[in-house]
């Protein structure tokens, strides 16, 4: 099991742990306020609002930080081929590889710029090219960049034509990014279909919340000369809420896996669907 100290070495993990800690603190705070209100006066609306705020505070910040990390990773993978192309231009212009990297580091690559400047600085300090590039790939946390760097290092070790390899790797990375965008565009309709199916499911549950009492609550009659036991609708309502949340979570994870190729990409979809279903039902119950 990975130690907490190892997790904290990573900047993204630090952000996630910090956000989770703050979210848990404020969630407990809202629940304490809810408990105090409930003692003073039994107010269902106030309790419901506190529950919704607690869920928002617990889930939304974490979802946003995960979304931002995933978005930054995609942006890094998009810009990386441009960086390689600039290095190739420098090499073909007569520069050696370290000088070409230093030359490219003066350009603006957006979110990738700090990583590139760090790479150029390490090479200028005399750190071996292979080690500097491996640390560069690890810092980006991108599988695409990691595979590309591994290929570049192997060619560099074997003494191949580095400019041609960099150009080829850059082209491959660019094509991978283009294929990902095409894939996202292709499955956009399927994602929309997943949302529509979920909200139809919620409408069905809302209908059941309305009609189950009509079907199950006994009238002022008896069946077979035996009195009909009263139906506890609170139990059914709780079941409906749980079903809506569980369905939203698994639908969101499925959409994320389908859209981004990773379950992590489904976190934001889980939040949107799960909370939407919960809020729609909680005010109806």
ABEGO torsion letter per residue (X at the ends): XBBAAAAAABAAAAAAAAAAAAAAAAAAAAAAAAAAAAAABBBAAAAAAAAAAAAAAAAAAAAAAAAAAAAAAAAAAAAAAAAAAAAAAAAAAGBBAAAAAAAAAABBAEAAAAAAAAAAAAAAAGBBAAAAAAAAAAAAGBAAAAAAAAAAAAAAAAGBBAAAAAAAAAAAAAAAAAAAAAAAAAAAAAAAAAAAAAAAAAAAAAAAAAAAAAAABBBBBBBGGBBBBBBBAAAAAAAAAAAAAAAAAAAAAAAAAAAAGBAAAAAAAAAAAAAAAAAAAAAAX
